[in-house]
């Protein structure tokens, strides 16, 4: 084995050892495990630091700052395909320009062969065309750093209902992307309970020195399991929907919820039953099916959807006036507005955003 190959393998091994040792390792211990002398270890550590590995040194021990560094990953072809699809999906989820997302997609692109690289470049270009998102990026940075270092974060949250701005001290348990944005789930000191905040509604975020520990009993998947998307709650309600025969094949194309039960009726329509914690979060999705779906239960959700459809029918019952201000200013409802309306639910079922 050549000297270069030997050193490359040793450098990788040093990274692995330091990543696995959260308290760090002394140079003497590294030398022992690598079967080299301490001077070689010091030279290798200097080389790693000069090449961007975020090393720390304290009382003779060396370690890697895990919130600033990720180990290299080697992918098989189909694993790379999955990564490309994730990048393309991310570029559709993020609706503001984020330099970290763009840089990450471009860095991944240069490691992949064509044509895969071109699609990640396309995803990066898509994010770059979005509007300025520096404030949102700064909030995400602080939340991510607090999450990675197990430190609480002080955030200022703007209520979509009242417009009031309130400070919260949050212990981030996880970040969760959805079709309507990115959310942080964690313990809110003000509410003394687990809350969910939409990042777009956080105006500032500051990492605090106070540390926290995620309870051993907290399971993100179990917490989100009864939700339709992101809104959680302690009570579960069964929602029953009837889809027309024309919609039935499309309903069968997707797995909508872990609790779903699909039944095809003799006339070709189908019944979809799901048990969710906050049925109000389903409203935008139900509305998107128009006349192809009917809410059978619960009654309050059926009444609410029926009232909305009647209101929509009234709006379309007459032609718009040529001087209608909404014609020059665009549609009354933004594409994201309907989603936000259905998932705003401040305070409902532990949902703050």
Residue pairs with C-beta under 8 A, 6 or more apart in sequence:
7 44
10 34
10 36
10 44
11 44
11 47
11 48
13 33
13 34
14 30
14 34
14 41
14 44
14 45
14 48
15 48
15 53
15 64
15 71
16 71
17 25
17 30
17 33
18 24
18 25
18 55
18 62
18 63
18 64
19 64
19 66
19 71
21 63
22 63
22 66
23 61
23 63
24 56
24 58
24 61
24 62
24 63
25 61
25 62
25 63
26 60
26 61
26 62
27 38
27 41
27 42
27 45
27 60
27 62
28 38
30 41
30 62
31 37
31 38
31 40
31 41
34 40
34 41
45 55
45 62
48 55
49 55
53 64
53 69
54 64
54 65
54 68
54 69
55 62
55 63
55 64
55 65
56 62
56 63
56 64
56 65
57 63
66 148
67 145
67 148
67 149
75 83
80 112
80 116
81 116
83 108
83 112
84 112
84 116
84 119
84 120
87 105
87 108
87 119
87 120
87 123
88 119
88 120
88 122
88 123
90 101
90 105
90 123
90 177
91 101
91 105
91 123
91 124
91 126
91 127
92 126
93 177
93 178
93 179
93 181
93 182
94 101
94 127
94 130
94 133
94 182
95 130
95 181
95 336
96 130
96 131
96 132
96 133
96 136
96 137
97 127
97 128
97 129
97 130
97 131
97 132
97 133
97 134
97 137
98 127
98 130
98 133
98 136
98 137
98 140
99 137
100 137
100 140
100 141
101 124
101 127
102 124
102 127
102 128
105 120
105 121
105 123
105 124
105 127
106 120
106 121
106 124
108 120
109 116
109 117
109 118
109 120
109 121
109 124
110 117
112 120
135 203
136 199
136 200
138 205
139 155
139 199
139 202
139 203
139 204
139 205
140 182
140 199
141 205
142 153
142 205
142 206
142 207
143 153
143 155
143 170
143 172
143 175
143 184
143 199
143 202
143 205
144 175
145 151
145 207
146 152
146 153
146 170
146 172
146 205
146 207
146 208
147 172
147 173
147 174
147 175
147 184
149 207
149 211
150 211
150 212
150 213
150 214
151 207
151 208
151 209
151 210
151 211
151 212
152 169
152 170
152 171
152 189
152 207
152 208
152 210
152 211
152 212
153 169
153 170
153 171
153 172
153 205
153 206
153 207
153 208
154 167
154 168
154 169
154 170
154 205
154 206
154 208
155 167
155 168
155 169
155 170
155 197
155 202
155 204
155 205
155 206
156 165
156 166
156 167
156 168
156 202
156 203
156 204
156 205
157 165
157 166
157 167
157 168
157 197
157 201
157 202
157 203
157 352
157 353
158 164
158 165
158 201
158 202
158 203
159 165
159 166
159 201
159 346
160 201
160 340
160 344
160 346
160 353
161 344
161 346
165 203
166 190
167 190
168 188
168 189
168 190
168 191
168 195
168 197
168 352
169 188
169 189
169 190
169 208
169 210
170 184
170 186
170 187
170 188
170 189
170 195
170 197
171 186
171 187
171 189
171 212
171 214
172 184
172 185
172 186
173 185
173 186
173 187
173 194
173 214
173 218
173 220
174 184
174 185
174 186
174 220
175 182
175 183
175 184
175 185
176 182
176 183
176 184
176 185
176 220
176 224
176 230
177 183
178 229
178 230
179 229
179 339
180 198
180 229
180 230
180 336
180 339
180 340
180 343
181 198
181 199
181 200
182 198
182 199
182 200
183 196
183 197
183 198
183 199
183 230
183 353
184 196
184 197
184 199
184 202
185 194
185 195
185 196
185 220
185 223
186 194
186 195
187 193
187 194
187 195
187 212
188 194
188 195
188 352
191 352
193 350
194 218
194 223
194 232
194 350
195 350
195 351
195 352
196 230
196 231
196 232
196 350
196 351
196 352
196 353
197 352
197 353
198 353
201 353
202 353
223 232
224 230
224 232
225 258
226 232
226 233
226 236
226 259
226 275
226 276
226 277
227 233
227 276
227 277
227 278
227 281
228 257
228 274
228 276
228 277
228 278
228 279
228 281
228 282
228 285
229 281
229 343
230 281
230 343
230 351
231 277
231 278
231 280
231 281
231 343
231 345
231 348
231 349
231 350
231 351
232 277
232 278
232 349
232 350
232 351
233 277
233 278
233 348
233 349
233 350
233 351
234 277
234 349
235 277
235 349
236 275
236 276
236 277
237 275
237 276
237 277
237 279
237 298
238 273
238 274
238 275
238 297
238 298
239 273
239 274
239 275
239 276
239 279
239 282
239 295
239 297
239 298
239 301
240 271
240 272
240 273
240 295
240 296
240 297
241 271
241 272
241 273
241 286
241 293
241 294
241 295
241 296
242 265
242 269
242 270
242 271
242 272
242 293
242 294
242 296
243 251
243 269
243 270
243 271
243 272
243 289
243 292
243 293
244 269
244 291
244 292
244 293
245 267
245 268
245 269
246 292
247 289
247 292
247 293
248 264
248 268
248 269
248 270
251 262
251 270
251 272
252 262
252 270
256 272
256 274
257 274
257 276
259 273
259 274
259 275
259 276
260 272
260 273
260 274
261 271
261 272
261 273
261 274
262 270
262 271
262 272
262 273
263 270
263 271
263 273
264 270
265 271
271 296
276 282
277 349
278 345
278 348
278 349
278 351
279 298
279 301
280 301
280 342
280 345
280 348
281 342
281 343
281 345
282 301
282 342
283 301
283 304
283 305
283 308
283 341
283 342
284 338
284 339
284 341
284 342
284 343
285 342
286 293
286 295
286 305
287 305
287 308
287 338
294 302
295 301
295 302
295 305
295 306
296 302
320 326
320 327
326 332
343 351
344 353
345 351
346 352
346 353
